[in-house]
Amino acid sequence: MSAKPSGKTVRTALTAVIGLVIVIAVFAFLFPQLGDYQAALRQIANLDPIWIAGLVLASLINIGVYPFTTWAAMPEVGYRTSFINRQAGFSISNILPGGGAVAAATQYAILARYGVETARAAAAVTADAIWTYLLILGAPAVAVTLLVADGHSATAYVTIAGIGLGAVLLSILGIVYVLRSAAAARKVGDVLQSPANWLYGLIRRTPPDVANALGTFNEHASEMVTTRWRQLTFTNVAAQMAPILVLLVGLAALGAFPEPVNFIEVFAAFSIALILTSIPLTPGGLGTVDAALVALLVTFGCPAADAIAADLIWRLAWFVPQLLTGLGALGVYGWDRKRQPLTSED
């Protein structure tokens, strides 16, 4: 008699099906309505070799910059461990529907395997997640400000930017308060426990002990955040913004940058579309982010065929190489696990 699928398995499968439907709808039905799909594909096929080389270089820069966030938090682990940790986490979070939690657990395991104590690994992974969250929510506010300064009417995006900026400011205040003391951290945890219970009840999961989690974060992350916040900020900004370099090169290769769309417009389209990666309907925001990015580029004056072609180039030169790199990193980690115990010194 076959075992009955668990509720978690059913939810994961359902999320995967919904994500697949969204991806098919965007690429097979929405994009052809926005512009000539065949024209976009012809543009990609006819790219000049110099631009292909530029895209390869931009892709390599993106992959190379991404691991520095772990190195910024824990410089003693070395670049190799940071590379394996971050790239493996990227692949897992972008392959599995809602794979962020699995990616975090895997990163803990990877860092522990390379000699990082559990508490320090948890602090580093948590700090990285917080910085990523702050940047994803804060970037649209910066983008809207730049659009207004550039002479655009940004009324349509003010709500998104305002919500993001408000969330960022509240989060920063909360983080500062949590880092003050263990007592302050537990006090915030007590306040957040009820909303956490409600949220986890909706998805039928056991809620975490928020007060204990924040107390642990204060205990192990306060020194890291206090002493290395500049490094964490700089490297996370670089890692979050590196994919835009690939997009800019792709648009330039198509003749759509710096005209008819300029850097501020591309940054705004990218930043606003990127918010959708925090809504785990599809792995990596595939489909949802692409639809928003193309629509925003067209709104800013980019021809539809160019916008579609640029999005496809962006995915092929950013997402696919980094995904494959992450799978390779997982392979290296698996190989290392078969060897003698390693240390954090690489």
Secondary structure as a PSIPRED ss2 file (coil, helix, strand):
# PSIPRED VFORMAT (PSIPRED V4.0)

   1 M C   1.000  0.000  0.000
   2 S C   1.000  0.000  0.000
   3 A C   1.000  0.000  0.000
   4 K C   1.000  0.000  0.000
   5 P C   1.000  0.000  0.000
   6 S C   1.000  0.000  0.000
   7 G H   0.000  1.000  0.000
   8 K H   0.000  1.000  0.000
   9 T H   0.000  1.000  0.000
  10 V H   0.000  1.000  0.000
  11 R H   0.000  1.000  0.000
  12 T H   0.000  1.000  0.000
  13 A H   0.000  1.000  0.000
  14 L H   0.000  1.000  0.000
  15 T H   0.000  1.000  0.000
  16 A H   0.000  1.000  0.000
  17 V H   0.000  1.000  0.000
  18 I H   0.000  1.000  0.000
  19 G H   0.000  1.000  0.000
  20 L H   0.000  1.000  0.000
  21 V H   0.000  1.000  0.000
  22 I H   0.000  1.000  0.000
  23 V H   0.000  1.000  0.000
  24 I H   0.000  1.000  0.000
  25 A H   0.000  1.000  0.000
  26 V H   0.000  1.000  0.000
  27 F H   0.000  1.000  0.000
  28 A H   0.000  1.000  0.000
  29 F H   0.000  1.000  0.000
  30 L H   0.000  1.000  0.000
  31 F H   0.000  1.000  0.000
  32 P H   0.000  1.000  0.000
  33 Q H   0.000  1.000  0.000
  34 L H   0.000  1.000  0.000
  35 G C   1.000  0.000  0.000
  36 D C   1.000  0.000  0.000
  37 Y H   0.000  1.000  0.000
  38 Q H   0.000  1.000  0.000
  39 A H   0.000  1.000  0.000
  40 A H   0.000  1.000  0.000
  41 L H   0.000  1.000  0.000
  42 R H   0.000  1.000  0.000
  43 Q H   0.000  1.000  0.000
  44 I H   0.000  1.000  0.000
  45 A H   0.000  1.000  0.000
  46 N C   1.000  0.000  0.000
  47 L C   1.000  0.000  0.000
  48 D C   1.000  0.000  0.000
  49 P H   0.000  1.000  0.000
  50 I H   0.000  1.000  0.000
  51 W H   0.000  1.000  0.000
  52 I H   0.000  1.000  0.000
  53 A H   0.000  1.000  0.000
  54 G H   0.000  1.000  0.000
  55 L H   0.000  1.000  0.000
  56 V H   0.000  1.000  0.000
  57 L H   0.000  1.000  0.000
  58 A H   0.000  1.000  0.000
  59 S H   0.000  1.000  0.000
  60 L H   0.000  1.000  0.000
  61 I H   0.000  1.000  0.000
  62 N H   0.000  1.000  0.000
  63 I H   0.000  1.000  0.000
  64 G H   0.000  1.000  0.000
  65 V H   0.000  1.000  0.000
  66 Y C   1.000  0.000  0.000
  67 P C   1.000  0.000  0.000
  68 F H   0.000  1.000  0.000
  69 T H   0.000  1.000  0.000
  70 T H   0.000  1.000  0.000
  71 W H   0.000  1.000  0.000
  72 A H   0.000  1.000  0.000
  73 A H   0.000  1.000  0.000
  74 M C   1.000  0.000  0.000
  75 P H   0.000  1.000  0.000
  76 E H   0.000  1.000  0.000
  77 V H   0.000  1.000  0.000
  78 G H   0.000  1.000  0.000
  79 Y H   0.000  1.000  0.000
  80 R H   0.000  1.000  0.000
  81 T H   0.000  1.000  0.000
  82 S H   0.000  1.000  0.000
  83 F H   0.000  1.000  0.000
  84 I H   0.000  1.000  0.000
  85 N H   0.000  1.000  0.000
  86 R H   0.000  1.000  0.000
  87 Q H   0.000  1.000  0.000
  88 A H   0.000  1.000  0.000
  89 G H   0.000  1.000  0.000
  90 F H   0.000  1.000  0.000
  91 S H   0.000  1.000  0.000
  92 I H   0.000  1.000  0.000
  93 S H   0.000  1.000  0.000
  94 N H   0.000  1.000  0.000
  95 I H   0.000  1.000  0.000
  96 L C   1.000  0.000  0.000
  97 P C   1.000  0.000  0.000
  98 G C   1.000  0.000  0.000
  99 G C   1.000  0.000  0.000
 100 G H   0.000  1.000  0.000
 101 A H   0.000  1.000  0.000
 102 V H   0.000  1.000  0.000
 103 A H   0.000  1.000  0.000
 104 A H   0.000  1.000  0.000
 105 A H   0.000  1.000  0.000
 106 T H   0.000  1.000  0.000
 107 Q H   0.000  1.000  0.000
 108 Y H   0.000  1.000  0.000
 109 A H   0.000  1.000  0.000
 110 I H   0.000  1.000  0.000
 111 L H   0.000  1.000  0.000
 112 A H   0.000  1.000  0.000
 113 R H   0.000  1.000  0.000
 114 Y C   1.000  0.000  0.000
 115 G C   1.000  0.000  0.000
 116 V C   1.000  0.000  0.000
 117 E C   1.000  0.000  0.000
 118 T H   0.000  1.000  0.000
 119 A H   0.000  1.000  0.000
 120 R H   0.000  1.000  0.000
 121 A H   0.000  1.000  0.000
 122 A H   0.000  1.000  0.000
 123 A H   0.000  1.000  0.000
 124 A H   0.000  1.000  0.000
 125 V H   0.000  1.000  0.000
 126 T H   0.000  1.000  0.000
 127 A H   0.000  1.000  0.000
 128 D H   0.000  1.000  0.000
 129 A H   0.000  1.000  0.000
 130 I H   0.000  1.000  0.000
 131 W H   0.000  1.000  0.000
 132 T H   0.000  1.000  0.000
 133 Y H   0.000  1.000  0.000
 134 L H   0.000  1.000  0.000
 135 L H   0.000  1.000  0.000
 136 I H   0.000  1.000  0.000
 137 L H   0.000  1.000  0.000
 138 G H   0.000  1.000  0.000
 139 A H   0.000  1.000  0.000
 140 P H   0.000  1.000  0.000
 141 A H   0.000  1.000  0.000
 142 V H   0.000  1.000  0.000
 143 A H   0.000  1.000  0.000
 144 V H   0.000  1.000  0.000
 145 T H   0.000  1.000  0.000
 146 L H   0.000  1.000  0.000
 147 L H   0.000  1.000  0.000
 148 V H   0.000  1.000  0.000
 149 A H   0.000  1.000  0.000
 150 D C   1.000  0.000  0.000
 151 G C   1.000  0.000  0.000
 152 H C   1.000  0.000  0.000
 153 S C   1.000  0.000  0.000
 154 A C   1.000  0.000  0.000
 155 T H   0.000  1.000  0.000
 156 A H   0.000  1.000  0.000
 157 Y H   0.000  1.000  0.000
 158 V H   0.000  1.000  0.000
 159 T H   0.000  1.000  0.000
 160 I H   0.000  1.000  0.000
 161 A H   0.000  1.000  0.000
 162 G H   0.000  1.000  0.000
 163 I H   0.000  1.000  0.000
 164 G H   0.000  1.000  0.000
 165 L H   0.000  1.000  0.000
 166 G H   0.000  1.000  0.000
 167 A H   0.000  1.000  0.000
 168 V H   0.000  1.000  0.000
 169 L H   0.000  1.000  0.000
 170 L H   0.000  1.000  0.000
 171 S H   0.000  1.000  0.000
 172 I H   0.000  1.000  0.000
 173 L H   0.000  1.000  0.000
 174 G H   0.000  1.000  0.000
 175 I H   0.000  1.000  0.000
 176 V H   0.000  1.000  0.000
 177 Y H   0.000  1.000  0.000
 178 V H   0.000  1.000  0.000
 179 L H   0.000  1.000  0.000
 180 R H   0.000  1.000  0.000
 181 S C   1.000  0.000  0.000
 182 A H   0.000  1.000  0.000
 183 A H   0.000  1.000  0.000
 184 A H   0.000  1.000  0.000
 185 A H   0.000  1.000  0.000
 186 R H   0.000  1.000  0.000
 187 K H   0.000  1.000  0.000
 188 V H   0.000  1.000  0.000
 189 G H   0.000  1.000  0.000
 190 D H   0.000  1.000  0.000
 191 V H   0.000  1.000  0.000
 192 L H   0.000  1.000  0.000
 193 Q H   0.000  1.000  0.000
 194 S H   0.000  1.000  0.000
 195 P H   0.000  1.000  0.000
 196 A H   0.000  1.000  0.000
 197 N H   0.000  1.000  0.000
 198 W H   0.000  1.000  0.000
 199 L H   0.000  1.000  0.000
 200 Y H   0.000  1.000  0.000
 201 G H   0.000  1.000  0.000
 202 L H   0.000  1.000  0.000
 203 I C   1.000  0.000  0.000
 204 R C   1.000  0.000  0.000
 205 R C   1.000  0.000  0.000
 206 T C   1.000  0.000  0.000
 207 P C   1.000  0.000  0.000
 208 P C   1.000  0.000  0.000
 209 D C   1.000  0.000  0.000
 210 V H   0.000  1.000  0.000
 211 A H   0.000  1.000  0.000
 212 N H   0.000  1.000  0.000
 213 A H   0.000  1.000  0.000
 214 L H   0.000  1.000  0.000
 215 G H   0.000  1.000  0.000
 216 T H   0.000  1.000  0.000
 217 F H   0.000  1.000  0.000
 218 N H   0.000  1.000  0.000
 219 E H   0.000  1.000  0.000
 220 H H   0.000  1.000  0.000
 221 A H   0.000  1.000  0.000
 222 S H   0.000  1.000  0.000
 223 E H   0.000  1.000  0.000
 224 M H   0.000  1.000  0.000
 225 V H   0.000  1.000  0.000
 226 T H   0.000  1.000  0.000
 227 T H   0.000  1.000  0.000
 228 R H   0.000  1.000  0.000
 229 W H   0.000  1.000  0.000
 230 R H   0.000  1.000  0.000
 231 Q H   0.000  1.000  0.000
 232 L H   0.000  1.000  0.000
 233 T H   0.000  1.000  0.000
 234 F H   0.000  1.000  0.000
 235 T H   0.000  1.000  0.000
 236 N H   0.000  1.000  0.000
 237 V H   0.000  1.000  0.000
 238 A H   0.000  1.000  0.000
 239 A H   0.000  1.000  0.000
 240 Q H   0.000  1.000  0.000
 241 M H   0.000  1.000  0.000
 242 A H   0.000  1.000  0.000
 243 P H   0.000  1.000  0.000
 244 I H   0.000  1.000  0.000
 245 L H   0.000  1.000  0.000
 246 V H   0.000  1.000  0.000
 247 L H   0.000  1.000  0.000
 248 L H   0.000  1.000  0.000
 249 V H   0.000  1.000  0.000
 250 G H   0.000  1.000  0.000
 251 L H   0.000  1.000  0.000
 252 A H   0.000  1.000  0.000
 253 A H   0.000  1.000  0.000
 254 L C   1.000  0.000  0.000
 255 G C   1.000  0.000  0.000
 256 A C   1.000  0.000  0.000
 257 F C   1.000  0.000  0.000
 258 P C   1.000  0.000  0.000
 259 E C   1.000  0.000  0.000
 260 P C   1.000  0.000  0.000
 261 V C   1.000  0.000  0.000
 262 N C   1.000  0.000  0.000
 263 F H   0.000  1.000  0.000
 264 I H   0.000  1.000  0.000
 265 E H   0.000  1.000  0.000
 266 V H   0.000  1.000  0.000
 267 F H   0.000  1.000  0.000
 268 A H   0.000  1.000  0.000
 269 A H   0.000  1.000  0.000
 270 F H   0.000  1.000  0.000
 271 S H   0.000  1.000  0.000
 272 I H   0.000  1.000  0.000
 273 A H   0.000  1.000  0.000
 274 L H   0.000  1.000  0.000
 275 I H   0.000  1.000  0.000
 276 L H   0.000  1.000  0.000
 277 T H   0.000  1.000  0.000
 278 S H   0.000  1.000  0.000
 279 I C   1.000  0.000  0.000
 280 P C   1.000  0.000  0.000
 281 L C   1.000  0.000  0.000
 282 T C   1.000  0.000  0.000
 283 P H   0.000  1.000  0.000
 284 G H   0.000  1.000  0.000
 285 G H   0.000  1.000  0.000
 286 L C   1.000  0.000  0.000
 287 G C   1.000  0.000  0.000
 288 T H   0.000  1.000  0.000
 289 V H   0.000  1.000  0.000
 290 D H   0.000  1.000  0.000
 291 A H   0.000  1.000  0.000
 292 A H   0.000  1.000  0.000
 293 L H   0.000  1.000  0.000
 294 V H   0.000  1.000  0.000
 295 A H   0.000  1.000  0.000
 296 L H   0.000  1.000  0.000
 297 L H   0.000  1.000  0.000
 298 V H   0.000  1.000  0.000
 299 T H   0.000  1.000  0.000
 300 F C   1.000  0.000  0.000
 301 G C   1.000  0.000  0.000
 302 C C   1.000  0.000  0.000
 303 P C   1.000  0.000  0.000
 304 A H   0.000  1.000  0.000
 305 A H   0.000  1.000  0.000
 306 D H   0.000  1.000  0.000
 307 A H   0.000  1.000  0.000
 308 I H   0.000  1.000  0.000
 309 A H   0.000  1.000  0.000
 310 A H   0.000  1.000  0.000
 311 D H   0.000  1.000  0.000
 312 L H   0.000  1.000  0.000
 313 I H   0.000  1.000  0.000
 314 W H   0.000  1.000  0.000
 315 R H   0.000  1.000  0.000
 316 L H   0.000  1.000  0.000
 317 A H   0.000  1.000  0.000
 318 W H   0.000  1.000  0.000
 319 F H   0.000  1.000  0.000
 320 V H   0.000  1.000  0.000
 321 P H   0.000  1.000  0.000
 322 Q H   0.000  1.000  0.000
 323 L H   0.000  1.000  0.000
 324 L H   0.000  1.000  0.000
 325 T H   0.000  1.000  0.000
 326 G H   0.000  1.000  0.000
 327 L H   0.000  1.000  0.000
 328 G H   0.000  1.000  0.000
 329 A H   0.000  1.000  0.000
 330 L H   0.000  1.000  0.000
 331 G H   0.000  1.000  0.000
 332 V H   0.000  1.000  0.000
 333 Y H   0.000  1.000  0.000
 334 G H   0.000  1.000  0.000
 335 W H   0.000  1.000  0.000
 336 D H   0.000  1.000  0.000
 337 R H   0.000  1.000  0.000
 338 K C   1.000  0.000  0.000
 339 R C   1.000  0.000  0.000
 340 Q C   1.000  0.000  0.000
 341 P C   1.000  0.000  0.000
 342 L C   1.000  0.000  0.000
 343 T C   1.000  0.000  0.000
 344 S C   1.000  0.000  0.000
 345 E C   1.000  0.000  0.000
 346 D C   1.000  0.000  0.000
